[in-house]
């Protein structure tokens, strides 16, 4: 019995990402269990993000059966996607997190140190059909490899007992709490903001 190939994790430059935008947004909607049509509202934002300094994207491709490895990337289906960019004071997310840290009692020096040099992990999504084989971890490691920033930060919805794949991935790779139960402007859901120093060493893996 033949085993299915592991998804091929690859770099995606801005042109590659734009060309696969529809696939990427479909993964986002399926992974987040959002209603169909949500992707049309997100597309302009994702397109604008492509132009931000330090943007970097990666994807996981599922090779078609019978295709030679050297041809797999051009014929494969996108099954996971991740991207981010360099954090900056002129960005909405930076401003929101800074306010949250101030309200949570962080002192100015610690806030400046945390937000002074970071990569914002903006999106990381794996299609339900591709989950369960550490595709998300492989994506995240590739995305963060060689980054010049001192740290990586992200926000993720709060989940009871941190019991979902995203939370387990972030904890496995050493992400620590920056903010908990924080509400971003315009969203009623509570979020956690998590962060860790860079680089992520290859030896840091699940116990």
PLY file of the C-alpha trace (Angstrom):
ply
format ascii 1.0
element vertex 207
property float x
property float y
property float z
element edge 206
property int vertex1
property int vertex2
end_header
0.00 0.00 0.00
1.41 3.37 -1.02
1.45 6.23 1.44
0.38 9.72 0.38
3.24 12.14 -0.08
3.84 14.70 2.60
2.94 18.21 1.44
5.87 20.04 -0.10
6.68 23.16 1.93
7.97 25.98 -0.27
8.76 29.69 -0.31
6.17 31.88 -2.02
7.27 35.26 -3.36
4.74 38.05 -3.76
3.94 37.10 -7.36
3.45 33.42 -6.45
1.22 34.39 -3.56
-0.87 36.75 -5.68
-1.29 34.06 -8.32
-2.54 31.63 -5.67
-4.58 34.17 -3.72
-7.91 32.45 -4.41
-6.52 29.09 -3.22
-4.97 30.70 -0.15
-8.19 32.45 0.84
-10.20 29.27 0.35
-7.87 27.54 2.82
-8.30 30.45 5.25
-12.11 30.19 5.10
-12.10 26.40 5.52
-9.53 26.37 8.33
-11.32 29.11 10.27
-14.79 27.71 9.49
-15.93 31.09 8.19
-18.94 31.45 5.87
-18.31 31.34 2.15
-17.83 34.82 0.79
-15.55 35.93 3.62
-12.61 35.57 1.25
-13.83 38.44 -0.92
-13.61 40.83 2.02
-10.11 39.65 2.96
-8.57 39.71 -0.52
-7.87 43.49 -0.63
-6.20 43.37 2.80
-4.00 40.42 1.91
-3.05 42.12 -1.35
-2.06 45.29 0.52
0.03 43.23 2.95
2.15 41.97 0.04
3.65 45.45 -0.26
4.68 45.80 3.38
8.40 45.87 4.26
9.81 42.49 5.18
6.84 40.53 3.76
7.53 36.80 3.54
5.20 33.99 2.51
5.33 30.20 2.45
2.96 27.47 1.38
2.46 23.72 1.44
1.71 21.98 -1.84
0.06 18.59 -2.21
1.62 16.83 -5.21
-0.67 15.16 -7.71
-0.35 11.34 -7.87
2.14 10.10 -10.42
3.85 13.45 -10.92
7.65 13.46 -10.75
9.14 15.34 -7.77
10.82 17.93 -10.01
7.43 18.82 -11.52
5.40 18.66 -8.32
5.57 22.35 -7.42
4.06 23.54 -10.71
1.15 21.08 -10.72
0.39 20.71 -7.01
-2.57 22.02 -5.03
-2.01 24.55 -2.25
-3.10 23.03 1.09
-1.57 25.44 3.61
-0.33 29.00 3.68
1.45 31.39 6.03
2.81 34.90 5.78
3.90 37.88 7.78
5.98 41.05 7.68
8.07 43.38 9.77
6.14 45.14 12.54
6.10 48.93 12.46
4.59 51.76 14.57
2.47 52.93 11.62
0.57 49.61 11.50
-2.84 49.12 13.13
-1.86 45.85 14.82
1.25 47.39 16.39
-0.83 50.27 17.75
-3.49 47.95 19.15
-0.96 45.71 20.88
0.90 48.67 22.32
-2.32 50.02 23.84
-3.13 46.58 25.22
0.29 46.25 26.82
-0.06 49.68 28.41
-3.47 48.77 29.82
-2.08 45.47 31.13
0.56 47.32 33.13
3.68 46.76 31.04
6.27 49.44 31.65
7.42 51.59 28.75
10.89 50.07 28.53
9.50 46.52 28.29
6.96 47.59 25.65
9.66 49.27 23.59
11.88 46.21 23.88
9.08 43.85 22.81
7.85 45.97 19.90
11.19 47.37 18.86
12.06 44.60 16.40
9.52 41.90 15.57
8.10 39.88 12.71
4.30 39.76 12.75
2.99 36.29 11.98
-0.15 37.55 10.26
-1.72 34.37 8.86
-1.08 30.63 9.26
-3.74 28.25 7.95
-3.78 24.56 7.04
-6.67 23.04 5.11
-8.62 20.54 7.25
-7.65 17.73 4.86
-3.94 18.41 5.44
-3.97 18.79 9.21
-2.39 16.34 11.61
1.08 15.80 10.10
2.89 18.89 11.41
2.45 20.83 8.20
1.81 23.95 10.27
5.07 23.52 12.16
7.04 23.00 8.98
5.47 26.12 7.47
6.21 28.20 10.54
9.82 27.08 10.76
10.42 27.94 7.11
8.63 31.27 7.44
10.81 32.32 10.39
14.11 30.93 9.10
16.75 33.62 8.76
14.54 36.51 9.89
16.53 39.59 10.96
14.05 40.67 13.65
14.67 39.88 17.32
11.26 38.29 17.91
8.04 37.05 16.36
4.58 38.07 17.59
1.10 36.84 16.69
-2.50 37.02 17.81
-4.83 34.03 18.02
-8.39 33.63 19.34
-8.68 32.48 22.92
-9.71 28.82 23.18
-10.82 26.99 26.33
-7.82 25.20 27.83
-5.79 26.22 24.74
-7.19 23.06 23.18
-6.72 23.33 19.43
-3.96 22.65 16.91
-2.86 26.28 16.65
-2.36 26.68 20.38
-0.51 23.36 20.66
1.81 24.40 17.82
2.62 27.77 19.36
3.27 26.32 22.80
5.37 23.52 21.32
7.60 26.12 19.66
8.00 28.17 22.81
5.58 31.06 22.32
4.84 32.89 25.57
1.99 35.16 26.68
2.20 38.86 25.89
-1.51 39.65 26.34
-4.46 37.45 27.23
-8.17 37.99 26.65
-7.54 41.15 24.67
-10.24 42.62 22.44
-9.04 44.32 19.30
-11.07 47.31 18.15
-14.02 46.15 16.07
-13.91 42.50 17.19
-15.83 41.11 20.17
-13.78 37.94 20.40
-11.04 37.71 23.05
-7.56 37.19 21.64
-4.20 36.20 23.01
-1.06 37.91 21.79
1.90 35.52 21.93
5.58 36.00 21.20
9.00 34.43 21.33
12.58 35.35 20.54
14.16 34.51 17.19
15.66 32.38 15.85
13.64 29.19 16.37
16.21 26.44 16.75
15.65 23.19 14.91
16.06 21.24 18.17
12.99 22.92 19.69
10.33 20.29 19.14
7.55 18.48 20.91
8.26 16.55 24.07
0 1
1 2
2 3
3 4
4 5
5 6
6 7
7 8
8 9
9 10
10 11
11 12
12 13
13 14
14 15
15 16
16 17
17 18
18 19
19 20
20 21
21 22
22 23
23 24
24 25
25 26
26 27
27 28
28 29
29 30
30 31
31 32
32 33
33 34
34 35
35 36
36 37
37 38
38 39
39 40
40 41
41 42
42 43
43 44
44 45
45 46
46 47
47 48
48 49
49 50
50 51
51 52
52 53
53 54
54 55
55 56
56 57
57 58
58 59
59 60
60 61
61 62
62 63
63 64
64 65
65 66
66 67
67 68
68 69
69 70
70 71
71 72
72 73
73 74
74 75
75 76
76 77
77 78
78 79
79 80
80 81
81 82
82 83
83 84
84 85
85 86
86 87
87 88
88 89
89 90
90 91
91 92
92 93
93 94
94 95
95 96
96 97
97 98
98 99
99 100
100 101
101 102
102 103
103 104
104 105
105 106
106 107
107 108
108 109
109 110
110 111
111 112
112 113
113 114
114 115
115 116
116 117
117 118
118 119
119 120
120 121
121 122
122 123
123 124
124 125
125 126
126 127
127 128
128 129
129 130
130 131
131 132
132 133
133 134
134 135
135 136
136 137
137 138
138 139
139 140
140 141
141 142
142 143
143 144
144 145
145 146
146 147
147 148
148 149
149 150
150 151
151 152
152 153
153 154
154 155
155 156
156 157
157 158
158 159
159 160
160 161
161 162
162 163
163 164
164 165
165 166
166 167
167 168
168 169
169 170
170 171
171 172
172 173
173 174
174 175
175 176
176 177
177 178
178 179
179 180
180 181
181 182
182 183
183 184
184 185
185 186
186 187
187 188
188 189
189 190
190 191
191 192
192 193
193 194
194 195
195 196
196 197
197 198
198 199
199 200
200 201
201 202
202 203
203 204
204 205
205 206
